[in-house]
Each structure stands twice: as structure tokens, then as C-alpha cells.
Amino acid sequence: MANQRYDAFLAAARCGSFKGAAAELGYTQAGISYLVNALEQELGLTLFLREYGGVHLTTEGREVLGLVQAINADEHALATRVRELSHREGGLVRVGAFTSAAIEWFPQIAKAFLTQYPKIDLKLLCIDDEEELVEATWEGRADCAFSVAPERRSLDAVPLHTDPLLVVLPPDHPLAGADTFPTEALESEPYVQLQGNARPSEMEALFEANGVTPNVRFTVDSDYAVMSMVSAGLGFSVLPSLILARPLFPLAVLPPECPCAREIYLAVRSWDTASAATRAFAEVTERWVAERYGA
């Protein structure tokens, strides 16, 4: 029931090549080309400019991209619903998650969920890029996702947890034993910045709340690389509490003088079209998070 031509078109648009789309979807490159050609013939439009080494959307391709994404997501939702009705308690829930949620939350949530719904399968999609995480949910590649920015695509979302942003220091730092990290130190101390789509804005909220501009000394794109550099004495950083539940390196962790936090949501494209299995996963997730944090 799900349209393979739509899948091929959207994957090629994301990857910028039929080869990349083939690798993503498990087809041959010739198969992707065939599916896209069939869609172009059906629509009477040229969707891609074929160039050596890749493809690019035409003006017409860009015009129909959003509509195809919406139709494809709805068709996948319909296929899931029909599959559930045919198999009653069966189904599949594809869950998108950034690293800390995937490590600290998903295993225990999955354990609780499968105890209650043993015939429903779970698939975890680890996506640290927040924009890609939201797009995966919007396009139907993920049935739901742990997200900090569901508003980027007007996803339906329920708040799960307010996650404090904390300052991490080398364990031998002079302020390591302080009750809070002073506001003036946020500006004067060398800062190891975590770089990544949506991530800087998460952390920048703390500096904005304290009215300072950080002295960025290093920029890296991995939570654990940040921890390693801070532990080695190269500066301080700001990380969410969730990723610090089990740090891999010796660190001192302090709240900032002016507290700040991010909100973690469970997001879906629409609760109206979400599968029964996805809604069941959401219920178990909300209950598990409430029990863990006493809310």
C-alpha cells in the first residue's frame, strides 16, 4: 500500500543521488532510477536534473516535494493501521531519538513496553541532528521521536521532562566544589562548545539567561568529545543533565547561577493519524518518565 515511487523520490531528494537513495532504501541504483522515472511519467513532470555524480530537484520537483512528503506519510500511516487491524495486537513502532534519550531512556521504556505489548516490534533510529529528527517524523520515517524542537514542523507533541542545562568542569578546577557556577565565569572561562544542528541554540539559552557571551575556545560535534576535552582541563562546557547521567570521563558538574533547562517532548506527525501501536508506546513512555522523575 505504501508507494515505493514516493519513497524513491524523497530519498533521492534527501541524498542528492540515486546511488545514495538506493543505499538508504536497500534497492539497486537502477531500481531507484526506474521508480523515479515511473513517478515522473505518472505526474507528467521532470522532478530531477540528472548530472554527473548526483541529481538536483527541478523547480517542479521542489514544488511537489512537500505534498509528496505529506501523502507518503499518510500512506505509511494507512499501511500501518491496516497491518494492525489484520494482526490485531501486532505492528511496528519506529522511534527516533538523540543519543542521550537512546541510551538513558529507550532501553528501559522498551522493556516496559514489550512486557505489556509483546507482539509489537520496536525499531530505534538514533538521530542526533534535531532538524533531521523532526523531518524523519514529519515524513513518516519515524512514527514518533524524542525531540526538543517539535515546533520546527508543527508536530503534535507531549512534554515529557524538563532537563536542566548544567556546567561541566575539570574535577580539579578551583570552582569544582562551588554550589553554583558564577555568571561572570560563564563569560571569562574558556568554553568548549558543542556544535550541531539545533544544539548551539539549546546551550546558548543558558548564556542568554545569564546575559553573557561565552569565550569559545573549542568547537566539537560530539557530547563525549566535549566531556573528554573538559576532563583534560581545556575549558568548561554546558551539557544537558540527561547526557551526564553516566559520564565516561571524570567531571565536576554544577548548576549555573541562573538556572536554565530544555524541554524534552515525544512528538508525532499527528495524534489523529498515529497508529494504535504508536499511541500505546506514547502512553508507556509518559508513564515511565513520570515514575522515574516523580512527576
C-alpha positions in Angstrom: 0.0 0.0 0.0 2.9 2.4 0.7 4.1 4.0 -2.5 7.6 2.9 -3.5 7.9 5.6 -6.1 7.3 8.3 -3.4 9.9 6.6 -1.2 12.4 6.7 -4.0 11.7 10.3 -4.9 12.0 11.5 -1.3 15.2 9.5 -0.6 16.8 10.8 -3.8 15.9 14.4 -2.8 17.4 13.9 0.6 20.6 12.2 -0.6 21.1 14.2 -3.8 21.8 11.0 -5.7 20.2 7.8 -6.9 23.1 5.9 -5.5 22.6 7.3 -2.0 18.9 6.7 -2.2 19.5 3.1 -3.2 21.8 2.5 -0.3 19.3 4.1 2.1 16.3 2.1 0.9 18.0 -1.2 0.0 17.4 -1.0 -3.7 19.8 -1.1 -6.7 20.6 2.3 -8.3 18.7 1.1 -11.4 15.7 0.3 -9.3 15.6 3.9 -7.8 16.0 5.3 -11.3 13.1 3.2 -12.6 10.8 4.2 -9.7 11.6 7.9 -10.1 11.1 7.7 -13.9 7.8 6.0 -13.3 6.7 8.8 -10.9 7.7 11.4 -13.4 5.7 9.7 -16.2 2.7 9.5 -13.9 2.9 13.2 -12.9 3.9 14.4 -16.4 6.8 16.4 -14.7 10.6 16.3 -14.7 11.4 16.1 -11.0 15.2 15.9 -11.1 18.1 17.3 -13.2 20.4 14.4 -13.7 24.0 15.4 -13.5 27.3 13.5 -13.3 27.7 12.4 -9.7 24.2 13.4 -8.5 20.7 14.7 -9.0 19.1 18.0 -8.2 15.4 18.9 -7.8 13.9 20.9 -10.6 11.6 23.8 -9.9 8.6 21.4 -10.3 10.3 18.9 -8.1 10.6 21.4 -5.3 7.0 22.5 -5.8 5.7 19.0 -5.2 8.2 17.8 -2.6 6.1 18.9 0.4 2.9 17.4 -1.0 4.6 14.1 -1.7 6.0 14.0 1.8 2.6 14.5 3.3 0.9 11.9 1.0 3.7 9.4 1.7 3.4 9.8 5.5 -0.3 9.3 5.3 0.1 6.2 3.1 2.6 4.8 5.5 0.2 5.5 8.4 -2.6 3.8 6.5 -0.4 0.8 5.8 0.5 0.5 9.5 -3.2 0.8 10.6 -4.3 -1.9 8.1 -1.4 -4.1 9.3 -2.6 -3.6 12.9 -6.2 -4.4 12.0 -5.0 -7.6 10.2 -2.8 -8.8 13.0 -4.7 -7.3 15.9 -2.0 -6.7 18.5 0.9 -6.7 16.1 2.7 -3.8 14.5 5.9 -1.8 14.4 6.8 1.5 16.1 9.9 3.3 14.7 11.2 5.6 17.4 13.6 8.4 16.7 15.9 9.6 19.5 19.0 11.6 20.1 21.9 9.9 21.8 21.2 10.6 25.5 17.5 9.6 25.2 18.5 6.5 23.2 21.0 5.5 26.0 19.3 6.6 29.2 15.6 6.2 28.3 14.8 3.9 25.4 16.1 0.6 26.8 14.0 0.7 30.0 11.0 2.2 28.1 11.3 -0.6 25.5 11.5 -3.2 28.3 8.3 -1.9 29.9 6.5 -1.6 26.6 7.4 -5.1 25.4 6.3 -6.6 28.7 2.8 -5.1 28.0 2.8 -5.4 24.2 5.0 -8.4 23.3 3.6 -8.7 19.8 4.6 -5.1 18.8 8.1 -4.6 17.4 10.2 -1.6 18.1 12.9 0.0 15.9 15.2 2.6 17.3 16.5 5.4 14.9 19.5 7.2 16.5 19.5 10.7 15.1 21.4 13.5 16.8 20.6 16.2 14.3 17.5 17.8 15.6 16.3 19.0 12.2 16.7 15.6 10.7 14.9 14.0 13.7 11.9 16.3 13.2 12.0 15.8 9.4 12.0 12.0 9.9 8.9 12.3 12.0 7.2 14.7 9.6 8.0 12.5 6.6 6.9 9.3 8.3 10.3 7.6 8.5 9.8 7.7 12.3 6.5 7.1 13.9 7.4 9.1 16.9 10.6 10.8 18.3 12.1 12.3 21.4 12.5 15.9 20.4 13.5 19.3 21.9 12.1 21.3 18.9 8.9 19.8 17.6 7.7 23.3 16.7 10.0 23.2 13.7 7.4 21.2 11.8 4.3 21.9 14.0 4.4 18.3 15.1 1.9 17.1 17.7 3.9 16.6 20.9 3.5 15.9 24.6 6.0 17.3 27.1 7.9 14.6 29.0 10.6 16.1 31.1 12.3 19.4 31.9 16.0 18.7 31.5 18.4 21.2 33.3 21.4 22.5 31.5 24.5 22.1 33.7 28.0 23.4 33.7 30.8 20.7 33.5 34.3 21.4 34.7 37.6 19.5 35.1 37.4 17.7 38.5 40.4 19.8 39.8 39.0 23.1 38.7 39.1 25.8 41.5 35.3 26.1 41.2 34.6 22.4 41.2 33.3 22.4 44.8 31.2 25.5 44.5 27.4 25.4 44.9 26.9 27.1 41.5 29.0 28.3 38.6 29.2 32.1 38.7 27.7 34.1 35.9 31.0 36.1 35.3 32.9 32.8 34.9 30.5 31.8 32.0 32.0 34.7 30.1 35.6 34.7 31.2 36.5 31.0 31.3 37.4 29.2 28.1 34.3 27.4 26.7 34.2 24.1 24.8 31.2 24.5 22.6 29.1 21.5 21.4 28.3 22.1 17.7 25.5 20.5 15.8 22.1 21.3 14.3 19.9 22.9 17.0 22.5 22.1 19.7 24.1 25.5 19.9 20.7 27.2 20.4 20.0 24.8 23.2 23.1 25.7 25.1 23.1 29.4 24.1 19.8 29.7 26.0 21.8 29.3 29.2 24.2 32.2 28.3 21.2 34.3 27.2 19.5 33.6 30.5 22.7 34.8 32.3 23.2 37.8 30.0 26.7 36.8 28.9 28.6 35.8 25.7 30.8 32.8 26.1 34.6 32.8 25.3 34.5 30.0 22.8 37.9 28.3 22.7 37.0 24.9 21.0 34.0 23.7 19.0 33.3 20.0 18.6 30.4 17.9 17.4 30.2 15.1 20.0 28.9 15.1 23.6 31.6 12.7 24.6 34.4 14.6 22.9 33.2 17.6 24.9 33.4 15.6 28.1 36.9 14.4 27.2 38.2 17.8 26.5 36.7 19.3 29.6 38.1 16.5 31.8 41.5 17.1 30.3 41.4 20.7 31.6 40.8 22.5 28.2 37.9 24.6 29.5 34.3 24.3 30.7 31.2 23.3 28.8 27.4 23.2 29.1 25.5 19.9 28.7 22.0 18.7 29.4 21.5 16.7 32.6 20.4 13.6 30.7 23.7 13.0 28.9 25.5 13.5 32.3 23.7 10.6 34.0 26.6 8.3 33.4 29.6 10.4 32.1 32.5 8.5 30.7 35.2 10.9 32.0 35.9 12.5 35.4 34.0 15.7 35.6 32.7 18.2 38.2 29.0 19.2 37.5 27.5 22.4 38.7 24.2 24.3 38.2 24.7 27.7 36.7 24.0 30.8 38.9 20.9 31.5 36.8 19.2 28.1 36.0 18.2 27.1 32.5 16.6 24.0 31.0 15.4 22.4 27.8 12.0 20.6 27.4 12.0 17.1 26.0 8.9 16.0 24.1 7.6 12.9 22.5 6.5 14.1 19.0 4.4 12.5 16.2 3.2 14.0 12.9 -0.4 13.8 14.2 -2.1 12.1 17.0 -5.2 11.7 14.7 -3.3 9.5 12.3 -0.8 7.9 14.7 -1.1 4.1 14.8 -2.6 2.3 17.9 0.9 0.9 18.5 2.5 4.4 18.4 -0.1 5.7 20.9 0.5 2.7 23.1 4.2 3.5 23.1 3.5 7.1 24.0 1.3 6.0 26.9 4.0 3.7 28.3 6.7 6.4 27.7 4.8 9.1 29.6 4.1 6.7 32.5 7.8 5.6 32.7 9.2 9.1 32.6 6.7 10.2 35.3 7.7 7.3 37.5 11.4 7.9 37.0 11.3 11.6 37.8 8.4 11.5 40.3 6.1 13.8 38.3 
